[in-house]
Each structure stands twice: as C-alpha cells, then as structure tokens.
Amino acid sequence: MAVQLPLIFAERMKGLLGDEFEQFMKSYEQSPHAGLRVNTLKISLDQFDELAPFDLRPIPWCGTGFYVPHGVKPGLHPYYHAGLYYIQEPSAMAPVELLGVQPGDHVLDLCAAPGGKSTQIAAKLQGRGVLVTNDIHAERTKALAKNVELYGVRNAVVLNESPERIAGAFPHYFNKVLIDAPCSGEGMFRKDEDMVKSWEHHSVEKCVLMQRDILETAAKLLAPGGTIVYSTCTFAPEENEAMIAEFLNLNPDFVVKDIPEAAGFAPGRPDWVRQMLPETAEETDTVLDQTRGTARLWPHLLEGEGHYVAVLQHRSESFAELSSITGEKSEIESRIYEDQAIAAAQPLSKADRKRERLMRTESRERNDRPARGGKNEGRVGRNNERDTRKTNRGKGRGTEQVNIDPVTVYQQFIEDHVELELFGETVFYGDRVYQSSVGAARLEGLKVIRPGWFMGTVKNGRFVPSHPLACALHSSEAKRMINLASANGEAVRYLKGETLNIEEERVECKGEAAAKGYALVCVDGYALGWGKWLDGVLKNEYPAGWRWTSV
C-alpha cells in the first residue's frame, strides 16, 4: 500500500526533483528494506555465515551489513539475544562506514539513541580506544545503554548530557565525532508512518536551530586533524547542504571530504540551496560548492531509505598556525592527551593488579572522590571505601565489624571465574563496579548513565556479576561454561527465565574450577548470560527485564 505523503512535501519535492519525481514517488509503493549488521565484537563474518539461520544478501556500502528477506523476523531468534547482530535500516549503516573508525580512536556519538550506530562504531574499535555515546533525552538513554551492553561493548561511556557540557569535559578530545542530527525525518516516511503524521508539527526551522548549535559544539570537541560525520534522514536542503555550507563559512579550518558516487549514492545539491535559499547561498557562496561532495541516499536510487551524509575534515595545519601565534598549543595538547594511558585501555597483568590492590589499600582515604550532579549521582573514581559486614556472635554479645576491601572482592571474583585482563580504571558508583576506558576525573559533574563496562555489584563482602559482564564475554574467557543449543528450544527456555536441569558433564570447566557456581550460559557457543549450577540444576540468572516475551 502506497504511503500517503503530505501534499506540501510532495509539491516541494516535485519542484526539486523534476524528471526524477515520478520515479521517486513510485518508491513509496514498495515495502521498506530490512537489514541486519553482524556484530564482529562477538562473531566473525565467516563464523556467522556458517550458522546464519536465514538467507542474507550483502549491503553494498557496509561490509558487515545484509538485507533480510521480506517476512523474516531476525529478532525472534536466540542469536539476536546473544547480540550476534543488530537489526538496522540499511541506509542508516552508511554514516559510520564513512567515519573511518580505526581501533584506538577516540570516538563520540553525540546523538546516539537507540544505539545502532554506537554498536557499529564499537565493532570497528574492537575493544581499543574510547567510545563516548550520548543522548540528551534521559528516557532514550535506557535503550542506548541496553544496546551497548547487549552487544558486548567494553570500552564505552554512556552519557545523558548536552553537547555543551560534554565539550566542557572533553575539549578537543575526540578524533572522530558522529552527529546523527535530529531532523524533520522526511527520509523515513516509507518506513514509519508516524513520521508522516508528525511532519507538519516537527518543523524544518526548529531542526535547523538544533543542528546549528550541535555542529558548532562538535568543532570544540574535535582534536586537530579529526573528522566529523554529519548525517540526517531528511531531504530538506535547509537541514543538509545549507547547514554544512554555513558551518564551513564559520569554520574555515574545515573542508568537505568528498564521498565517492558509488553504491547508488548521489552527490549533494548546492543548486537547491541557491534555488530555495538565495540569501543563505549568497552568504556562503565561497564554500557552497563543496557540498556537492556530500552524499544523498535516495529510496528510488538504492535499496534503503532517505539519508544525507557529509564528511567534514579538520585541517590540522590551520590549528598549528593558530597555535604558533597564540602560544596555546601546549595547553590544548595536554588536555587532549592527559589520560592517554587510560584511553588506550591497556590490560593489567596479574602482578600489576596485586600491586594496585596494595596501593589502593594504602591510599584509601586519599583517592576517595565524590561525584557531582546527575540522577545517577554516586561515588566515582577509585572507590576504596570498605564494606562493613556484621556478624552475630550470639544473644547479648553484639556484633563484630569486619572490614572488607570491595576492590579485592571484585578482583578475586574475576580471577576465580574468568580469564580476563582488566583494563583502564576501576570505577565505583555506590556498590556498582565498572571498568572505564576514560577514567573518573573527566566524568565528575556529568550525568553519567554508564561510566564504563558494568561488571557487577559488591554487597556484604560478596561480588555479584552483572549481565553486561556476561554479554561481553567470549565462551573461551569463562572458567565455567554451559552451552545450550538453539535447535532444541533449550536456549529459548533459558531466555524466558526458566530453571533448567543440566547434567554435571555438560558444565565445561577450566583449570581447577569445579562445576558448582556461576557459569556463563551460551547458545551454540555465544554468551547469553549467567546461571548458577548446583547438583544438576541451573538456577537462571537472566535479568527479568531482558527476558524473551515474543513467543
């Protein structure tokens, strides 16, 4: 059934597209294209090809992306709950591909919810470097954090902040910044009818104001020589070419990096700015032609929805020229690289971890830092406050105070249950333990949803591992593992929260580990979550809020 487009929108597109308009309109009579992207943090493309439960066809502009046949529901398979793939609209995969992320980069996803592009960035980082993923809407960060956790991202920080406040904490810190900007959403009309209904109330003018502020702040977040990718899912030139031309006019140390006209990508349309916005075109005339090097993804020219992408490259030589005049280079450089050792996420050896525990015990009071601000306010940093456990000695005898170092409790669990070298800085929010690739100091005062990889909680002298810890583990890293098969329904029963009867010989143990205790539960060798095995029974530790409810 054809989508009923707003009359004003259709008339405007007819004036802009000319001879292409009829072909454009016919695309709305077709079903939207569905896709998935393989999560290479957990599985290689070759491995996924061997066990993929449905036929897939490659997406030309994304090496890990595939079209899903019409009628197939990849969300109704245990592999989805194992985080082996992310269900994503095909055109939406293009911006991250054009960002050029490499392992070790410092990357910011500024408008990230629900997290598809963040998980795509994380897969390219392969656990090295830093990913800060943010959304200004608190409610949307719930889905963002869950997707970061489900897809096994270890080196991410999740924020709920304005771009300006992030720039205050991370000035010139990131060498890659992604802006999937809030927009009028015209490119999603075929996929989401609600966008059609809300279009007239979600004005282009309001979006332009937000986009302008976000782009300007992004320049303050970018390190010298870095890259910004700006993307929208709208056709409006006011939000696309005109916005980029305005940014270039105000920031002459940036240039557009041309996007090749391949895989159905069409060039930007500076002529539309001159046609529709003559005053803007006059103000930005010297840079407007650069926007031809941006890309438009049209639903009638490729198998995907409507998108716009611009790659903005900072000219580092202009920064060097400015620094030589102002003498500010050393100060800025120190702010960029002051936590380089933490951001590199180098693992600690067992000997280093023992020395660190001794140092932490000796400097417990000195290193205890309070956090400021945010609904998740708590203790951030190397929290060495001791747990106090009360032990009853009998009626009338009172209690004995036993001091326990929570860091020691946590690290002992890690040594006993997984083969994992901890990286970065151990960060505590109350009784919750994280490993942070950024470190505590930069996060003070920000609204932090996740300061790093959530490892678990320390309560009453015991460590309870988190579900995100399990999600990010490979089966080879667990000292105790139980493998379930996707074919016989056992994995689905686990995902529904059921207790399972598991024979002791099915508990795969490493080294001196016994069958009793926490085990990593996997489906066909890929992690799903935790279970506690005892005497032939697997107690289900899969979180209630994550459970399978679709079948």
C-alpha positions as CSV (number, residue, x, y, z in Angstrom):
1,M,0.0,0.0,0.0
2,A,1.4,3.4,-1.0
3,V,2.3,5.9,1.7
4,Q,0.1,9.0,1.8
5,L,2.6,11.8,1.7
6,P,1.9,15.3,2.9
7,L,0.7,17.4,0.0
8,I,3.1,20.3,0.8
9,F,6.1,17.9,0.9
10,A,5.1,16.2,-2.4
11,E,4.8,19.6,-4.2
12,R,8.2,20.7,-2.9
13,M,9.9,17.5,-4.0
14,K,8.3,17.8,-7.4
15,G,9.8,21.2,-7.9
16,L,13.3,20.0,-6.7
17,L,13.5,16.6,-8.5
18,G,11.9,17.5,-11.8
19,D,12.1,14.5,-14.1
20,E,13.1,12.2,-11.2
21,F,9.9,12.9,-9.3
22,E,7.8,10.2,-10.8
23,Q,10.4,7.5,-10.0
24,F,10.8,8.9,-6.5
25,M,7.0,8.7,-5.9
26,K,6.9,5.1,-7.1
27,S,9.4,4.1,-4.4
28,Y,6.7,4.8,-1.9
29,E,4.6,2.0,-3.4
30,Q,7.3,-0.5,-2.3
31,S,7.9,-2.1,1.1
32,P,10.8,-0.6,3.1
33,H,14.0,-2.7,3.0
34,A,15.1,-4.5,6.2
35,G,18.6,-5.2,7.2
36,L,20.9,-6.5,9.9
37,R,24.5,-5.8,10.8
38,V,26.8,-8.6,12.1
39,N,28.4,-7.8,15.4
40,T,32.1,-8.5,14.9
41,L,32.8,-7.9,18.5
42,K,31.3,-11.3,19.1
43,I,31.5,-13.3,15.9
44,S,33.4,-13.1,12.6
45,L,31.7,-12.8,9.2
46,D,32.9,-16.3,8.3
47,Q,31.5,-17.8,11.5
48,F,28.2,-16.0,11.1
49,D,27.9,-17.2,7.5
50,E,28.2,-20.8,8.8
51,L,25.4,-20.5,11.3
52,A,23.1,-17.8,9.9
53,P,19.5,-19.1,10.3
54,F,18.2,-17.2,7.3
55,D,19.3,-16.2,3.7
56,L,21.1,-12.9,3.5
57,R,22.2,-10.6,0.8
58,P,25.1,-8.1,1.2
59,I,24.5,-4.4,1.5
60,P,26.9,-2.7,-0.9
61,W,28.1,0.2,1.4
62,C,28.6,-1.8,4.6
63,G,30.8,-4.8,4.7
64,T,29.1,-6.3,7.8
65,G,25.5,-5.4,6.6
66,F,23.0,-7.7,5.0
67,Y,19.5,-7.4,3.6
68,V,16.9,-9.6,5.3
69,P,14.3,-11.3,3.2
70,H,10.7,-9.9,3.4
71,G,8.8,-11.6,6.2
72,V,11.8,-12.8,8.1
73,K,11.9,-11.7,11.8
74,P,15.5,-11.9,13.0
75,G,14.5,-10.6,16.4
76,L,12.8,-13.9,17.1
77,H,15.9,-16.0,17.3
78,P,18.2,-16.7,20.2
79,Y,21.2,-15.3,18.2
80,Y,19.6,-11.8,18.4
81,H,19.5,-12.1,22.2
82,A,23.2,-13.2,22.1
83,G,23.9,-9.9,20.4
84,L,25.3,-11.5,17.3
85,Y,23.6,-9.0,15.0
86,Y,21.9,-5.6,15.2
87,I,18.7,-5.1,13.2
88,Q,19.2,-1.8,11.3
89,E,17.8,0.1,8.4
90,P,20.3,-0.3,5.5
91,S,20.9,3.4,4.7
92,A,21.5,4.1,8.4
93,M,24.7,2.0,8.2
94,A,26.4,4.5,5.8
95,P,27.4,7.3,8.2
96,V,29.6,5.1,10.4
97,E,31.2,3.5,7.4
98,L,32.2,7.0,6.2
99,L,33.5,8.0,9.6
100,G,36.6,5.7,9.0
101,V,36.9,4.5,12.6
102,Q,40.1,2.5,13.5
103,P,41.0,0.6,16.6
104,G,42.4,3.0,19.2
105,D,40.4,6.1,18.1
106,H,38.6,8.4,20.5
107,V,35.0,8.5,19.1
108,L,32.0,10.5,20.2
109,D,28.4,9.5,19.1
110,L,26.7,12.7,20.0
111,C,23.0,11.9,19.3
112,A,23.2,8.2,19.8
113,A,19.9,6.6,21.0
114,P,18.8,3.9,20.4
115,G,22.4,2.9,19.8
116,G,22.7,1.2,16.4
117,K,25.5,3.5,15.2
118,S,27.3,3.2,18.5
119,T,27.4,-0.5,18.3
120,Q,28.7,-0.2,14.8
121,I,31.4,2.1,16.0
122,A,32.3,-0.2,18.8
123,A,32.7,-3.1,16.4
124,K,35.2,-1.1,14.4
125,L,37.1,-0.1,17.6
126,Q,37.5,-3.8,18.6
127,G,37.8,-3.0,22.3
128,R,40.6,-0.5,21.8
129,G,40.4,3.3,22.3
130,V,37.3,5.2,23.6
131,L,33.7,5.4,22.7
132,V,31.6,8.1,24.4
133,T,27.9,7.7,23.4
134,N,25.4,10.3,24.4
135,D,21.7,11.3,24.1
136,I,20.2,14.4,25.6
137,H,16.9,12.7,26.3
138,A,17.0,10.8,29.5
139,E,14.3,8.3,28.5
140,R,16.1,7.4,25.3
141,T,19.3,6.5,27.1
142,K,17.7,3.4,28.6
143,A,17.6,1.8,25.1
144,L,21.0,3.2,24.4
145,A,22.6,1.7,27.5
146,K,20.9,-1.7,26.9
147,N,22.1,-2.0,23.4
148,V,25.7,-1.1,24.4
149,E,25.5,-3.8,27.0
150,L,23.8,-6.5,24.8
151,Y,26.3,-6.1,22.0
152,G,29.2,-6.6,24.3
153,V,30.9,-3.2,24.2
154,R,33.6,-3.0,26.8
155,N,35.1,0.4,26.2
156,A,32.1,2.7,26.1
157,V,30.8,5.5,28.4
158,V,27.1,6.4,28.2
159,L,26.1,10.0,28.9
160,N,22.8,11.9,29.2
161,E,24.2,15.4,28.5
162,S,24.0,18.5,26.4
163,P,26.8,18.8,23.7
164,E,28.0,22.0,25.5
165,R,28.6,20.2,28.8
166,I,30.4,17.4,27.1
167,A,32.6,19.9,25.4
168,G,33.5,21.4,28.8
169,A,34.6,17.9,30.0
170,F,36.2,16.7,26.7
171,P,37.7,19.8,24.9
172,H,39.4,18.8,21.6
173,Y,39.5,15.2,22.8
174,F,37.9,13.1,20.0
175,N,39.5,12.4,16.7
176,K,36.1,11.1,15.3
177,V,32.7,12.7,16.0
178,L,29.4,11.4,14.7
179,I,26.4,13.6,14.6
180,D,23.2,11.8,13.6
181,A,21.3,15.0,13.9
182,P,17.7,15.4,15.0
183,C,15.8,16.3,11.8
184,S,12.4,16.5,10.2
185,G,12.6,12.8,9.2
186,E,11.4,13.0,5.6
187,G,13.6,10.2,4.5
188,M,11.7,7.8,6.9
189,F,8.2,8.4,5.6
190,R,8.1,5.0,3.8
191,K,9.4,3.1,6.9
192,D,7.5,5.0,9.6
193,E,4.0,6.4,9.1
194,D,4.2,8.2,12.4
195,M,6.9,10.4,10.8
196,V,4.4,11.4,8.1
197,K,1.8,12.3,10.7
198,S,4.1,14.4,12.8
199,W,6.0,16.1,10.0
200,E,3.9,19.3,9.8
201,H,4.4,19.8,13.6
202,H,8.1,19.0,13.5
203,S,9.2,21.9,11.5
204,V,12.4,22.3,9.5
205,E,13.0,25.6,11.2
206,K,13.2,24.1,14.7
207,C,15.5,21.4,13.5
208,V,17.9,23.9,11.8
209,L,18.3,25.7,15.1
210,M,19.3,22.5,16.9
211,Q,21.6,21.3,14.1
212,R,23.4,24.6,14.0
213,D,24.2,24.5,17.8
214,I,25.2,20.8,17.7
215,L,27.6,21.3,14.7
216,E,29.3,24.3,16.3
217,T,29.8,22.5,19.6
218,A,31.2,19.5,17.7
219,A,34.0,21.6,16.5
220,K,35.0,22.3,20.1
221,L,35.1,18.5,20.8
222,L,37.2,17.6,17.9
223,A,41.0,17.1,18.1
224,P,43.3,18.7,15.5
225,G,43.1,16.8,12.2
226,G,39.9,15.0,13.2
227,T,36.8,14.1,11.3
228,I,33.1,14.9,11.9
229,V,30.4,13.0,10.1
230,Y,27.1,14.8,10.0
231,S,24.0,12.9,8.9
232,T,20.3,13.3,8.7
233,C,17.3,11.3,7.5
234,T,15.7,14.2,5.7
235,F,15.7,15.5,2.1
236,A,15.4,19.2,3.2
237,P,18.3,21.3,1.8
238,E,17.9,23.7,4.8
239,E,19.0,20.8,7.1
240,N,21.6,19.4,4.7
241,E,23.7,21.4,2.2
242,A,22.7,24.8,3.7
243,M,23.7,23.6,7.2
244,I,27.1,22.3,6.0
245,A,27.8,25.5,4.0
246,E,27.0,27.6,7.0
247,F,29.3,25.6,9.2
248,L,32.2,25.8,6.6
249,N,31.7,29.5,6.3
250,L,32.1,29.9,10.1
251,N,34.9,27.4,10.4
252,P,37.4,27.9,7.6
253,D,39.7,25.2,9.1
254,F,37.3,22.5,7.9
255,V,36.7,21.2,4.4
256,V,34.3,18.6,2.9
257,K,35.9,15.3,2.2
258,D,34.3,14.1,-1.0
259,I,32.2,10.9,-0.8
260,P,32.5,8.7,-3.9
261,E,29.4,8.4,-6.1
262,A,29.2,4.6,-5.6
263,A,26.6,2.1,-4.4
264,G,23.8,4.3,-5.5
265,F,25.0,7.4,-3.5
266,A,24.0,10.7,-5.3
267,P,26.0,13.9,-4.9
268,G,24.9,16.9,-2.7
269,R,22.7,19.6,-4.3
270,P,24.2,23.1,-3.7
271,D,21.9,24.2,-6.6
272,W,18.9,23.6,-4.4
273,V,20.2,26.0,-1.8
274,R,20.7,28.6,-4.4
275,Q,17.1,27.9,-5.7
276,M,15.3,27.8,-2.3
277,L,17.5,29.9,0.0
278,P,19.1,32.7,-2.1
279,E,20.2,34.7,0.9
280,T,21.9,31.7,2.5
281,A,23.6,30.9,-0.8
282,E,24.9,34.5,-1.1
283,E,26.4,34.4,2.4
284,T,28.1,31.0,1.8
285,D,28.9,31.3,-1.9
286,T,32.6,30.7,-1.5
287,V,32.1,27.3,0.2
288,L,28.7,26.2,-1.1
289,D,30.1,24.2,-4.0
290,Q,32.0,22.0,-1.6
291,T,28.6,20.4,-0.6
292,R,28.5,18.7,-3.9
293,G,31.0,16.3,-2.3
294,T,28.4,15.2,0.3
295,A,26.1,12.3,-0.3
296,R,22.3,11.8,-0.7
297,L,20.8,8.4,-0.4
298,W,17.5,8.2,-2.2
299,P,14.9,5.5,-1.9
300,H,14.4,5.4,-5.7
301,L,18.1,5.0,-6.4
302,L,19.2,2.4,-3.9
303,E,17.7,-0.2,-1.6
304,G,17.3,1.9,1.5
305,E,15.5,4.9,3.0
306,G,16.4,8.6,2.5
307,H,19.6,9.8,4.2
308,Y,22.1,12.6,3.8
309,V,25.8,12.4,4.9
310,A,28.6,14.9,5.0
311,V,32.2,14.2,6.0
312,L,34.0,17.2,7.5
313,Q,37.7,17.1,7.8
314,H,39.7,19.4,10.1
315,R,42.8,20.8,8.5
316,S,45.4,20.3,11.3
317,E,47.9,22.7,9.7
318,S,45.5,25.6,10.4
319,F,45.5,24.6,14.1
320,A,49.3,24.5,14.1
321,E,49.3,28.0,12.5
322,L,47.0,29.4,15.1
323,S,48.9,27.7,18.0
324,S,52.2,29.3,16.8
325,I,50.6,32.7,17.0
326,T,48.7,32.3,20.3
327,G,51.0,30.0,22.1
328,E,48.1,27.8,23.2
329,K,49.3,24.6,21.6
330,S,50.9,23.0,24.7
331,E,47.9,23.7,26.9
332,I,45.4,22.2,24.4
333,E,47.7,19.2,23.7
334,S,48.0,18.4,27.3
335,R,44.1,18.4,27.7
336,I,43.8,16.1,24.7
337,Y,46.4,13.5,25.8
338,E,46.4,13.8,29.6
339,D,44.6,10.5,30.1
340,Q,46.1,8.7,27.0
341,A,47.3,5.8,29.1
342,I,43.8,5.1,30.4
343,A,42.1,5.6,27.0
344,A,44.5,3.2,25.4
345,A,42.8,0.5,27.5
346,Q,46.0,-1.5,28.1
347,P,45.3,-4.6,30.2
348,L,46.9,-5.1,33.6
349,S,49.0,-8.2,34.3
350,K,48.2,-10.3,37.5
351,A,51.3,-8.9,39.2
352,D,50.3,-5.3,38.3
353,R,46.8,-6.0,39.7
354,K,48.2,-7.3,43.0
355,R,50.5,-4.2,43.3
356,E,47.5,-2.0,42.5
357,R,45.4,-3.6,45.3
358,L,48.2,-2.9,47.8
359,M,48.5,0.7,46.6
360,R,44.7,1.2,46.8
361,T,44.6,-0.2,50.4
362,E,47.3,2.2,51.5
363,S,45.7,5.2,49.9
364,R,42.1,4.5,50.6
365,E,41.2,7.9,52.0
366,R,43.3,10.0,49.6
367,N,41.7,8.6,46.5
368,D,38.0,8.5,47.5
369,R,36.3,11.1,45.2
370,P,32.6,12.2,45.3
371,A,30.7,12.6,42.1
372,R,28.6,15.7,41.3
373,G,25.3,16.0,39.5
374,G,23.1,13.6,37.6
375,K,20.3,11.3,38.7
376,N,22.9,8.5,38.9
377,E,24.9,10.5,41.5
378,G,27.3,8.3,43.4
379,R,30.9,7.7,44.1
380,V,33.1,8.0,41.0
381,G,36.8,7.1,40.9
382,R,39.0,4.6,42.8
383,N,36.5,4.0,45.5
384,N,38.1,2.1,48.3
385,E,35.5,2.5,51.0
386,R,35.3,-0.8,52.9
387,D,32.2,-2.8,53.1
388,T,31.1,-3.5,56.7
389,R,29.8,-6.9,57.5
390,K,28.0,-7.5,60.8
391,T,28.5,-11.0,62.2
392,N,26.2,-12.0,65.1
393,R,28.2,-13.7,68.0
394,G,25.1,-14.8,69.9
395,K,22.5,-13.3,72.0
396,G,23.7,-10.4,74.1
397,R,27.2,-10.4,72.5
398,G,26.6,-7.6,70.0
399,T,28.4,-7.6,66.6
400,E,31.8,-7.7,65.2
401,Q,32.8,-5.2,62.4
402,V,34.7,-6.9,59.6
403,N,36.4,-4.6,57.1
404,I,36.5,-5.9,53.5
405,D,38.1,-4.1,50.6
406,P,35.5,-4.2,47.8
407,V,38.2,-3.9,45.1
408,T,39.8,-7.0,46.4
409,V,36.5,-8.9,46.5
410,Y,35.8,-7.8,42.9
411,Q,39.2,-8.7,41.5
412,Q,39.2,-12.0,43.3
413,F,35.9,-13.0,41.6
414,I,37.4,-12.0,38.2
415,E,40.4,-14.2,38.9
416,D,38.3,-17.2,40.0
417,H,35.6,-17.1,37.3
418,V,37.0,-15.6,34.1
419,E,40.3,-15.4,32.1
420,L,40.1,-11.6,31.7
421,E,42.8,-8.9,32.0
422,L,41.2,-5.8,33.4
423,F,41.8,-2.6,31.5
424,G,41.6,1.1,32.3
425,E,40.4,2.3,35.6
426,T,38.1,0.6,38.1
427,V,35.2,3.0,38.9
428,F,32.6,2.6,41.6
429,Y,29.2,4.2,41.7
430,G,28.0,3.2,45.1
431,D,28.2,-0.6,45.2
432,R,28.3,-0.9,41.3
433,V,31.7,-1.7,39.7
434,Y,32.8,-0.5,36.3
435,Q,35.9,-0.7,34.2
436,S,36.3,2.7,32.5
437,S,38.4,3.5,29.4
438,V,38.0,7.2,30.2
439,G,38.7,7.4,33.9
440,A,36.9,9.1,36.7
441,A,38.2,12.6,36.6
442,R,36.6,13.6,33.3
443,L,33.2,12.3,34.3
444,E,32.8,14.3,37.5
445,G,29.8,16.6,37.3
446,L,28.3,15.0,34.2
447,K,25.0,13.0,34.0
448,V,26.5,9.6,33.7
449,I,24.4,6.6,32.7
450,R,27.3,4.1,32.4
451,P,30.9,5.3,33.3
452,G,32.2,2.1,31.6
453,W,31.7,-1.6,31.3
454,F,29.3,-2.6,34.2
455,M,30.9,-5.6,35.9
456,G,28.7,-6.2,38.9
457,T,28.0,-5.2,42.5
458,V,29.8,-5.6,45.8
459,K,27.4,-6.1,48.7
460,N,28.1,-7.5,52.2
461,G,31.6,-8.7,51.1
462,R,30.3,-10.6,48.0
463,F,30.6,-9.8,44.4
464,V,27.6,-10.4,42.1
465,P,28.5,-10.4,38.4
466,S,26.3,-8.3,36.1
467,H,24.5,-9.3,32.9
468,P,26.6,-6.9,30.8
469,L,29.7,-8.6,32.1
470,A,28.3,-11.9,30.7
471,C,27.2,-10.3,27.4
472,A,30.7,-9.1,26.6
473,L,32.5,-12.3,27.4
474,H,33.6,-14.9,24.8
475,S,33.0,-18.5,25.8
476,S,36.7,-19.1,25.9
477,E,37.1,-16.5,28.6
478,A,34.8,-18.2,31.1
479,K,36.3,-20.8,33.5
480,R,32.8,-22.4,33.8
481,M,30.5,-22.6,30.8
482,I,27.3,-24.3,29.8
483,N,26.4,-24.5,26.1
484,L,22.8,-24.6,25.0
485,A,21.6,-25.5,21.5
486,S,19.4,-23.1,19.5
487,A,17.8,-26.1,17.7
488,N,16.1,-27.9,20.6
489,G,14.4,-24.9,22.4
490,E,16.7,-25.1,25.4
491,A,18.1,-21.6,24.8
492,V,14.6,-20.1,24.4
493,R,13.6,-21.7,27.8
494,Y,16.7,-20.0,29.4
495,L,15.8,-16.7,27.8
496,K,12.3,-17.0,29.2
497,G,13.8,-17.2,32.7
498,E,13.2,-21.0,33.3
499,T,15.2,-23.2,35.6
500,L,17.0,-25.9,33.6
501,N,18.1,-29.4,34.5
502,I,21.7,-29.7,33.4
503,E,23.9,-32.8,33.9
504,E,27.3,-32.2,35.5
505,E,29.2,-33.4,32.5
506,R,27.7,-30.5,30.5
507,V,29.4,-27.9,32.7
508,E,32.7,-27.2,30.9
509,C,35.3,-26.3,33.5
510,K,38.8,-24.9,33.1
511,G,41.8,-25.5,35.3
512,E,40.9,-26.1,38.9
513,A,37.3,-24.7,38.6
514,A,34.6,-27.1,39.9
515,A,31.1,-27.4,38.3
516,K,29.4,-25.7,41.2
517,G,28.9,-21.9,41.0
518,Y,28.4,-19.2,38.4
519,A,28.6,-20.4,34.8
520,L,28.5,-18.5,31.5
521,V,25.4,-19.7,29.7
522,C,25.9,-19.8,25.9
523,V,23.8,-20.6,22.8
524,D,25.8,-22.5,20.2
525,G,29.0,-21.2,21.8
526,Y,28.0,-17.5,22.2
527,A,27.2,-15.8,25.5
528,L,23.6,-15.2,26.7
529,G,24.0,-14.6,30.4
530,W,24.8,-16.1,33.8
531,G,23.4,-19.2,35.6
532,K,24.3,-20.8,38.9
533,W,24.8,-24.6,38.7
534,L,24.3,-26.9,41.7
535,D,23.5,-30.6,41.8
536,G,22.2,-30.9,38.3
537,V,20.1,-27.7,38.4
538,L,20.9,-24.5,36.6
539,K,19.4,-21.5,38.5
540,N,18.6,-18.9,35.9
541,E,20.3,-15.5,36.4
542,Y,18.9,-13.9,33.2
543,P,17.5,-10.5,34.1
544,A,13.7,-10.2,34.3
545,G,13.6,-7.1,32.2
546,W,15.5,-8.8,29.4
547,R,13.5,-12.0,29.1
548,W,12.0,-13.4,26.0
549,T,8.4,-12.5,25.7
550,S,7.8,-12.7,21.9
551,V,6.9,-16.4,21.8
